[in-house]
Amino acid sequence: MRWLRPLGSTGIQVSALGLGTVKLGRNEAVKYPDSFTVPDDAGAARLLALARELGINLLDTAPAYGNSEQRLGRLLAGERRHWVICSKVGEEFEQGRSRFDFSPEHARDSVLRSLRRLRTDVLDIVLVHSDGDDLGIINRMGTLEALAQLKREGLLRAFGMSTKTVAGGLAAARACDVVMLTYNLQQPEELPVLDACAHLQCGALVKKALASGHLLPTAGTAAGPAASGLLQASMALALAHPGTSATIVGTINPAHLQANVAAARSALAPVTDPGESG
């Protein structure tokens, strides 16, 4: 299986592993097992350079990720062409809490703001950041229609939804270019969404492949064979499905980034028949 893969029928090629950037912009009200310090610009620049060196071209951000968009806009200056950027609409993070607005007007304003923050003329992917009422957003809010119009205007290349339910993921796969869904060893329930994406040629981005870090030992625990096995099994599960375009894993730890890429590449490597060796 290839490292660079088609994002459904969008014409966009994405690396099998994408880098989530919430930790570049926010360490408040997050669901990770360990606390962390947001890296300074030098540390963030080194992380992005390492990601690119390792073959990653997909970055996932959002207005709800603190100042992640603004920082990426500065840090990617002069390098925009090397990256596929996915951002979102619908969720704002203010004064330590999330606020949701799925109106078409807010979707347009949010995209225009993201373009300014990221210092780009076009966003590659824009997803609706669901609050859990996936079907309500799809059927009543007009958010996806607003994103479709922005795509027609050339301000984004593909649109979709980061869903939280199976029913919402299935509906989004029928209505969108891209679906972002949860799929991991602890939470395999959204497998039907991946099946639908494969059938409909809709791009599928797997989030929480490591259950937001809860599948692996905490930072104070030495990583051993068991942790390596869980990492490898998690990447294999996410990437083996023919519907998966990429899996998104967030980290600010260079060693973890290297281990994640190694596990993803290993999961994609063809199995060699021992009888074929010379």
N, C-alpha and C positions, 0 to 999 in steps of 0.2 A: 504494500500500500504506500502511496506517495505522501511525502511530507507536505508539499503544497497541494491543496485540494480545492475543488470547486465549491463555492458557497451556493449550493442549489443551482438554480438556473440564472443567477444574477450576472454571471460573467466575471465575478470577483474571485481571485485565488487567495486562499488564506492558509497560513501555516497550521498544522495539526494541533499545535499548542499555541494559545494566545495568552497574553499577560494581562491580568486584571490589575487595575491601578487604584482601587479604593484606598490602599495603604499609602499611596503617595499624597493623599489629600485629607485623610480623616482617620482619627483613632478614637473617636467618641461614639458611643452607642453602636458598637460593632459586635459581631457574634463570634469572634475568633476565641479560641481557648486561652490564648496568652495576650497580655498587654504588649504594646509596642510603641516605639517613638517614630513619628513620621520623619523620613530621612530629609536631610538638607538637599539643596540643589545639586551639590557635587556628588552626593551618594546616589541621588535619583538619576543623574546623568550617567554615572557608571553602570547602574542597573540596566538602563535602556540600551547603552552601548553593548553590554554583555548579551542582552536579549537579541539584539540584531545580529551579533557575531554568532550566536547559536542557531540562527535561522528563523527566529520569530518575526513575523511581520504584522501580527494582529494585536492591537491594543484596545482594551475595553475600559471605558470611562463613563461618567454620568454627572449631571449637575448635582445629584445627591451625594457624590463622593467628595464632599468638602471642596477644596480648591484644586482637585486633580486636573480638571480641564485647563485651568489657567496655567498651571505648572507645565503641563504637556505642551501647551502653546509656546511657552518660552523654550523649553528643553528640546523641542523638535524643530526649532527654527533652522531652515536650510535643509532639513532632512525629511520633509513631509512626504516626498514621493516614495520613500522606502516603506511607508506604513499604511496599513488598513486600519482606520479608526472607527470604532463603534461607540456611539454615545446614546443617550436616552432622553425621553421626555416624560413628564407626568409626576415625578417625585422631586421635591425640594427638601433639603435638610437645613433647618434654620433653628438656631438656639437649642441645639441638642435634640431636636425632634424632626420627624419626617412630616411633610405636608404634601397632599396629593391634589393635583388639578389636571383633569383629563380633557378639558375643553379644547376645541380646535384652535381657539385664539391663543391659549397658553402653549399648545404644541408648536405653533408657528413662532411665537416669541422665543420659546426655549431653543428651537433650532437656530434661529438667527443669533441668539446669544452664544450658543455653543460654537458657531462659526467664528464669531469674534474672539472668544476665549481661546479657541484652538488655532487661531490665525490661519484659517484655511478658507478656500472658496467653496468647498464641497465636503460633506461628510459621507464617508463610505457606507455606513450603516447607522440607522437610527431606530431604536426600539422603544416601545411603550414600557415604562417601568411600573408594572402592575402592583396594585395594593392587595391583590388576592381575588377581587371581583372580576375575573377575566372576562366572563361572558357579558357582564354588564357593560364593561368598557367597550367590548367589540360591538355589541348590539345597539347601544344607546348613546355613547358619548361622541362619536364622530372623530375620534382621535386618529384612527387608522386612515380615514378618508382625508384628513388634513395632511398626514404624512405622504399619502399617495399624491396629493396635489403638489407638495414640496418636491417630490421626486420628479414630477412632470416639469417643474420649473428649473430643474437641474441643480437644486441645492443639496440633494442627497442621492445616492446611487441605489440604495436598497432600504426597505423599511420592514418593520416587524414588531414583535412583542416578546418581552421577557415575562413568561407566564408562571403561574403558581398552581395550576390545576390541570388535570388530564383533559377535562372538557374544554378548558380554555386553550390549551395547547393544540388540540385537534381542530378547534375552530380557527385559531390563528394560522395553522398550517394551510388551511383552505383559502385564507384571505390575504396572506402576507408573502413577502419574499424570504423572510427569516424568522425562525422561532428560537428563543433561548429557553432552555428547560433544565430542570434538575434531574440528574441521573447519576447514581453512585451505588456502591456496595450496600449501603444502608437504606437507600431510597430508590428502588428500581421501578416504582409505580408508573413512571411516565414513559416507560418503554413503548406503549402504543403511539405516543407522540412522535418518537423517532421513526417508528414504522410508517406513520403517515407522511412524515417529511420525506422519507426515502421514496415512497410511492408517488408523491406529488412533486418531487424535485424541488422541494422547499429547503433552503439552507437551515441547518440545525447547529446551534452552538450550545454545548453542554456546560452548564454552570455547576458549581459545587461538586465537582468530581471527587474531591477529597473531603466532602461534607464540611466545608469551611474550616479545614484543618483538624476536625474532630476525629478523623479516621487514623491520624498519625500521632506519634508520641508528642508531648508538649515540649516546649523549647528547652526545659531543664532536664529532659530525659535523653540519654544517649540513644542515638538511632542505631539499631542493629538489624540483623537479617529479617526479623519480623516486620519492622517498619519498611524496609526496602521491598519486601514481598507485598505488603499492602499497597505501597505506591505503585508498584508494577501492575498489580491486579486491578487497581483503580483506573490506571491509564488504559490497560487492555480492555476493560469493560466499556469505557467511554468511546474508544477509538475503533473497536472492532465492528461496531454496527455500521452498515452501509449508509445509513442516513446521516451519520455524524459528519459535519464539515470540520469542526474544531472543538476542542475543549478549552475553557478559560480557567486559568488558575492564577490567583493573585499571590504575590510574594514580594518582599523587599530584601530577602536574604539571597545573596548571590549563589551560595552553595545549594540552597533549596532550588533555585532556578535551574542550575546546572543538573541537579538530580532529576527534576521534573522533565527537562528536555531529554535526558538520557533514557528515562523510563518511557516517555512517549515514543521516542525513536525505536526503542527496543520492541514496543508493542506493535509498531508498524513493520518491523523487519520480517521478511519471509522466513518461514520455517524450513530449514534445510534437512532433507532426508539423509540420514547418516550413510546410506548406501551410495549417495552421490559423491561423497568425498573421495579424493583420488588416491 
